[in-house]
Amino acid sequence: MSTTKFYSSEFEKINKDAHHKYQQYGSVTGYVFYFDGHNLPINSTSVLSIIKTFGPKTVLDYGCGKGLGADNMVYNYPDLSVTKYDPFVKEFSQQPSGKFDLVICYNVLQIVETDYIHNVLDHLFELTEKNLLINILVNQKIRRNLDWWRRQLNRFEIFNHGTSQSKLVHGIDGETFESINASYWIKK
């Protein structure tokens, strides 16, 4: 278990409170499809096709929120070993150890405090055996825009990347803004 800090104590309190107070926090933003009574992430199709194509045996859902994306992977690939990690959700808060064939980090990094972003990126890379798939929701009007993220990730060998425009994103407080989904696929 790493002793490196990934967030401040104030940030931890805010996020734990949000997960407790708002049922949709960690499960709704970016979720539109349904299966078996559960919400599915928009990007679940791409994750499932990556699993089908590359056949990982172990997957880590880093920042899994309520764990619905990970549940979807297990539902579609029952033999897949999926670990859920979210430091702000009690049942998934145990820090993962070892390495995973595929590490998925979807719509998490945009909320990481700037002072801790390099620690989190290093942690993701340390946990990755073969492939790291990152998706970042980017608001072009704030200082951490697409160019900022590219600079943070340029120290890794990016196998593939892409962006897509989102019209509106609804935050837990009802805020909406135009955004870009930036996806990065990093191979080791």
C-alpha positions as CSV (number, residue, x, y, z in Angstrom):
1,M,0.0,0.0,0.0
2,S,1.3,3.4,-1.0
3,T,1.9,6.1,1.6
4,T,1.9,8.8,-1.1
5,K,-1.0,11.3,-0.6
6,F,-3.5,11.5,-3.4
7,Y,-5.9,14.1,-1.9
8,S,-6.1,16.6,0.9
9,S,-8.2,15.9,4.0
10,E,-10.6,18.6,3.1
11,F,-11.1,17.1,-0.4
12,E,-11.7,13.7,1.3
13,K,-14.4,15.1,3.5
14,I,-16.1,16.9,0.6
15,N,-16.2,13.7,-1.5
16,K,-17.2,11.4,1.2
17,D,-20.0,13.7,2.1
18,A,-21.1,14.0,-1.5
19,H,-21.1,10.2,-2.0
20,H,-23.2,9.9,1.2
21,K,-25.6,12.9,0.5
22,Y,-26.2,12.5,-3.2
23,Q,-27.3,9.0,-4.3
24,Q,-26.4,9.9,-7.9
25,Y,-22.8,11.1,-7.1
26,G,-20.4,8.5,-8.6
27,S,-23.1,6.8,-10.5
28,V,-25.1,9.2,-12.8
29,T,-22.8,11.7,-14.5
30,G,-22.1,10.4,-17.9
31,Y,-24.5,7.4,-17.5
32,V,-27.4,7.0,-19.9
33,F,-27.9,3.3,-20.8
34,Y,-29.6,0.6,-18.7
35,F,-29.0,-3.1,-18.2
36,D,-30.5,-5.4,-15.7
37,G,-31.9,-2.4,-13.8
38,H,-28.5,-0.6,-13.4
39,N,-27.2,2.6,-15.1
40,L,-24.4,2.1,-17.5
41,P,-21.7,4.5,-18.5
42,I,-21.8,6.0,-22.0
43,N,-18.4,4.6,-22.6
44,S,-19.2,1.1,-21.4
45,T,-19.4,-0.1,-25.1
46,S,-15.8,1.0,-25.7
47,V,-14.6,-0.6,-22.5
48,L,-16.4,-3.9,-23.3
49,S,-14.9,-4.0,-26.8
50,I,-11.4,-3.4,-25.4
51,I,-12.0,-6.3,-23.0
52,K,-13.2,-8.5,-25.9
53,T,-10.2,-7.5,-28.1
54,F,-7.4,-7.7,-25.6
55,G,-8.7,-10.3,-23.2
56,P,-7.4,-9.0,-19.9
57,K,-7.7,-11.3,-17.0
58,T,-7.6,-8.6,-14.3
59,V,-9.2,-5.1,-14.4
60,L,-9.0,-2.2,-11.9
61,D,-11.8,0.4,-12.0
62,Y,-10.0,3.3,-10.4
63,G,-12.4,5.8,-9.0
64,C,-15.3,3.4,-9.5
65,G,-17.9,5.5,-7.6
66,K,-20.9,3.2,-6.9
67,G,-19.2,0.4,-8.9
68,L,-21.8,0.2,-11.7
69,G,-19.2,0.2,-14.5
70,A,-17.3,-2.6,-12.8
71,D,-20.6,-4.5,-12.3
72,N,-21.3,-4.2,-16.0
73,M,-17.9,-5.7,-16.9
74,V,-18.5,-8.7,-14.6
75,Y,-22.0,-9.1,-16.0
76,N,-20.7,-9.3,-19.5
77,Y,-17.5,-11.2,-18.7
78,P,-18.2,-13.4,-15.6
79,D,-14.7,-14.9,-15.6
80,L,-13.0,-11.4,-15.5
81,S,-11.5,-10.5,-12.2
82,V,-12.5,-6.8,-11.6
83,T,-11.4,-4.8,-8.6
84,K,-13.3,-1.7,-7.6
85,Y,-11.4,1.3,-6.0
86,D,-12.8,4.6,-4.8
87,P,-11.2,6.1,-1.8
88,F,-14.4,8.0,-0.9
89,V,-16.8,5.0,-1.0
90,K,-16.4,2.9,2.1
91,E,-16.8,-0.5,0.6
92,F,-14.3,0.2,-2.2
93,S,-11.8,2.3,-0.3
94,Q,-9.1,-0.2,0.3
95,Q,-6.2,0.8,-1.9
96,P,-5.4,-1.7,-4.6
97,S,-2.0,-3.5,-4.7
98,G,-0.3,-5.5,-7.4
99,K,-0.7,-4.9,-11.1
100,F,-3.7,-5.2,-13.4
101,D,-3.8,-6.1,-17.1
102,L,-6.2,-3.2,-17.6
103,V,-6.7,-0.1,-15.5
104,I,-9.7,2.1,-16.2
105,C,-10.0,5.6,-14.9
106,Y,-13.1,7.2,-16.3
107,N,-14.3,10.7,-15.4
108,V,-12.2,10.9,-12.2
109,L,-9.0,12.9,-13.0
110,Q,-10.8,16.1,-13.7
111,I,-11.8,16.4,-10.0
112,V,-8.3,15.5,-8.6
113,E,-6.7,18.5,-6.9
114,T,-3.9,20.0,-9.0
115,D,-1.3,19.5,-6.2
116,Y,-2.0,15.8,-6.3
117,I,-2.5,15.1,-10.0
118,H,1.1,13.7,-10.6
119,N,0.8,11.4,-7.6
120,V,-2.5,10.0,-8.9
121,L,-1.1,9.6,-12.5
122,D,2.0,7.8,-11.1
123,H,-0.2,5.6,-9.0
124,L,-2.3,4.7,-12.0
125,F,0.8,3.8,-14.0
126,E,2.3,1.7,-11.2
127,L,-0.9,-0.4,-11.0
128,T,-0.9,-1.0,-14.8
129,E,0.6,-4.2,-16.2
130,K,-0.5,-3.7,-19.8
131,N,-3.1,-1.0,-20.6
132,L,-4.3,2.1,-18.9
133,L,-7.5,3.7,-20.3
134,I,-8.2,7.3,-19.1
135,N,-11.2,9.4,-19.8
136,I,-11.2,13.0,-18.6
137,L,-14.2,15.4,-18.8
138,V,-12.6,18.7,-19.8
139,N,-14.2,22.1,-19.4
140,Q,-12.4,24.2,-21.9
141,K,-13.2,27.4,-20.0
142,I,-11.2,26.5,-16.9
143,R,-7.4,26.5,-16.5
144,R,-7.2,22.7,-16.7
145,N,-8.2,22.6,-20.3
146,L,-7.3,20.0,-22.9
147,D,-3.8,21.5,-23.4
148,W,-3.1,21.4,-19.7
149,W,-4.1,17.7,-19.6
150,R,-1.9,16.9,-22.6
151,R,1.1,18.4,-20.8
152,Q,0.4,16.3,-17.7
153,L,0.2,13.1,-19.8
154,N,3.1,13.7,-22.2
155,R,5.5,11.8,-20.0
156,F,3.6,8.6,-20.7
157,E,3.7,6.7,-24.0
158,I,0.2,7.4,-25.3
159,F,-0.9,4.6,-27.7
160,N,-4.1,6.3,-28.9
161,H,-6.2,9.3,-27.9
162,G,-9.3,11.0,-29.0
163,T,-11.8,13.7,-28.1
164,S,-15.6,14.1,-28.4
165,Q,-17.7,17.1,-27.7
166,S,-20.5,16.9,-25.1
167,K,-23.3,19.5,-25.2
168,L,-24.1,19.6,-21.5
169,V,-22.9,18.0,-18.3
170,H,-25.0,18.2,-15.2
171,G,-23.2,18.4,-11.9
172,I,-24.7,17.5,-8.6
173,D,-25.6,21.1,-8.1
174,G,-27.4,21.4,-11.4
175,E,-24.4,23.3,-13.1
176,T,-24.1,22.7,-16.8
177,F,-21.2,23.4,-19.1
178,E,-19.9,22.4,-22.5
179,S,-17.2,19.9,-22.2
180,I,-14.8,17.6,-24.1
181,N,-14.4,14.0,-23.3
182,A,-10.7,13.3,-23.8
183,S,-9.7,9.6,-23.9
184,Y,-6.1,8.4,-23.6
185,W,-5.0,4.8,-24.0
186,I,-1.5,4.2,-22.5
187,K,0.2,0.9,-23.2
188,K,3.2,-0.5,-21.2
